[in-house]
C-alpha cells in the first residue's frame, strides 16, 4: 500500500527492502539505504498514460495511479542514489538552500561531470565593497555594501546597502535593477536591503524592498506569525515577493 512520509518504526519495517537486489543494482551500502521512497518523478508512454487516466479517474499519482498500473504490469523503477530532498515545507526549503553553502555540500553545483544549466542572464559578476563574507553564495549582478554576509545565499541582482548584516538567510534577489514601470503599484520604488538592517533566519522573496534600519530577527522567538506580506513559519521569517518593509520595522 501507499503511505506518505512514514516515521513510525513499525510502519517503516513493512517497507524494508532486501539488500541483495539493491547490491545487484550497484547500490553501495544497501543495509543503510534499504528504505526506498518515491521521488515523484514518472515517465509514461503517451498512450499508456491516457489509458490509465481513463481507467482510474483519481488524481494522485503516487497514491492511486501508480498502484493501479503496477497491478496491470509493465512498470519499472530506476534506483537513484544521488542527492534528493523533499522541500514540501518552508523549513525544508530553507535548509536545502542554505545547505548549498556547506563544504562539502550534499549537492555539488561545481562538478564538471554533472553540469547544471541555467538561463543566461548576461549579468556582470557581483560587486562587493568592504563586506565580510563567510560560507555564502553571492550570485551574479549583485551589489553588496553591507558589513557582513554569513551562511547565506544571495540570488541574482541582490542589493545589500551599507551597515547591513545578513545571517543564515536566503535572499532570492531581484528580476530588475529598478522598477520596469515607474510608479506601478506592483513594484516597490527600489529593490533590495537598505542601510543598517539585520536579517537573520529569513527567506526574502524576489523584488522586495527592506527599508533602512529594519531588524528581521524574530525577537520574540515566534514559531508562527501572520503579518502584512511578512510571515513566520517554523521560526523562519518570510518576506513575500514584491513586499515593502518600512524603515525601522522590527520583528
N, C-alpha and C positions, 0 to 999 in steps of 0.2 A: 504494500500500500504506500500511499504518499503521506509523508509527514514533513511539514515545513520547519526547518531550523530546529531540530530536536536537541534538547540539552539534558534530558533525564537519562541516567546511565542505563536503566532497563530498556528504554526505547532505543537508545543508540546500539545496544548489543544486538538487536534484531537486524541491524543494517551492517553488521561487521562482515567484511569481505574476506574470503580465503586468500592467504598470502601467495599461494602457488601461482594462480593465474596472473596476479599482479606482477610477480617476479618474472614470469614468462614474457610479459609485455614490456619489460625493461624498466619497471618502476623500482627505483632504489629504495632500500629500507622499507619494504612493504608492510612490515609489522608496525611502522609508525604512521602509515597512510592507509590503513585498512578500512577507514570510514569514507566512502565516496559520496560526494554531493553533486548535484546538478548545477552547472554554471548558467543554465537557462539559455543556452545557445543551441539552436536546432537548424538542421539543413534538410529540406524536403524536395523531392521531385514535385514539380508543379501539380501534376495530375493527382499524385498521391495525397497532397495536402487538400486539394479540392474534394476528393473522395472522403477523406477523414472528416472534414468540416460538415459535409452533408450527412455523414453517419452519426456524428456526435456534435450536437449544436452547442455544447457547453463551451465556456470561454477560456478557462485556464489551461495552458499547455501542459505545465508540469503536473498538475493535479488531475486533469481529466483526459486531455487528448493523447499525451504520450502513453499513459497506461492502456488506453484503448488500442493504440497502434501496436503496442507490444503484444497484446493478445492476438492481433491479426498476423503478426510476424513481419519480417523484413526490416527490423530495427537493429542498428549497430551503435556502439558507444566508442568515442575516442577518449582514451585516458590521457588527461593533460596534467603534467606535473609541475608546471611553471607557476608564475605569480598570478593570483586571483584574489580579489577581495569583494565581499558583499558590502556595497556602500548605500544600503537602503535606509540608513538613519543619518541624522545630522552628525552625530558623534563619529560614526564610521567614515563618513565622507571627509570630515575634518582630519581624522587620524591618518587616513590613507594619503591625503595630500601632503601633510607635514612629514610623513614617513619618507617622502622623496628626498628629504634633506639628510637622512641618516647615511652613515658610512660604515659598512657597505649598506646600500639601500636594498630592500627586498625586491624592488622593481628598478632595474638598471636602465636609465634613459641614455646611457653613454656607451652602448655596446655596438660596435661596428658590424657585428654579425647579425644583429637584430635591430635594424634601423627603424626608428619611429618617424613617420612622415606627418607633417602638419601643414596647414595652409601657409602660403608665403605672404608675409606681412610687409616685406621690403622696408623694415624699420632699422634705424641706427642701433648700435649697441647701447646698453644702459649707461647713463651719465651719473656718476657717484661722486659727491663732494663731501669730504671730511666726515664720513659716516663710518661707525664701527659695525662691521657685518660679521656675523658668526652663524655657521650652519644654516645658510639660507640660499634660496634660488631667486635671482633677480632677472626677470625676462626682458627681452629687447624693447627698446623705446622708452624705458623707464627713466625718471629723473628723481634722484634720491639726494636730498639735502639734510635728512634727519640726523639725529645724534646716534641712533642705534637701531639695527635690524637684527634680531636674534631668533633662530629657529622658526623661520617664516618663509613663505612663498609669495612673491610679488609678481603678478601677471603683467602682460604687455601694457605699455604706456602708463604704468603706475607712477603716481606723483606723491612724494613724501617731502613736506617742507621742513624748514629749519626747526631744530629743537624737539622734533617728534621722536617717539620711541615705539617700535613695533616689536612685540614679542609673541611667539607661539601663535601666529596668525596666518590666515590665508587671505591675501588681498588679491582679488581677481583682476584688477587693473581696469582699463578703460578702452572703449571702442574708438574714442576720438581724443584729440588733444584739447579741443574746445567744442562747445555745443554745435552740432551741424546746422541747427536752425536757431539763430539768436532769438531769445525771448520765448522760446517754445516751453510750455509747462511740463513737457515730458522729460526735460533735462535740467539739472542744476546749472547755475551760472558758470561754475567752474567744477572741475573734477579733481579728485584726489584727497589726500590727507593734509590738513592745514598745519600751521605752525604750533609748536609746543603741545602736541597731542600725546596721549599714551593709549596705545591699543594693545590689548592683551587677551589671549584666548578667544579670538574672534574670526569670523568669516565676513569679509567685506565684499559684497557683490559688485558687479561692474557699474561704472558710471556714477558712483556715489560721491557725494561731497561731504567731507568731515570738516566742520568748522574749526576755527582757532581755539586752542586750549581745551579741546574735548578729551574726556577721560572715559574710555570704554574698558573698564577693569573689573566689572561685576563686583562692585564694592561690598554689596550685601551678601555675596556668595549664593545667589539665587540659582536654582536649577531650572526654573520655568518663569518666563516673563513675556507679556504681550504689550508692545508699545506701538507708536506711530512709525512704521517702517523699521522697527527695531524689536528684536526678539531675543530670548534666551531659551535654549534647549540643551538639556544635559550639561548645564553650566557653561555652554558656549554662546557667545554673543553673535548675533546675526544682523547685519545691516543689509537691507534689501536693495535690489537693483535700482539705480537712479535716485536713491534716497538722499535727502539733505539733513544732516545733523547740525543743529545751530551751534554757534560759538559758545564755549563754556559749559556745554552739556556734560553731565557726569552720570554714569550708570555703574 
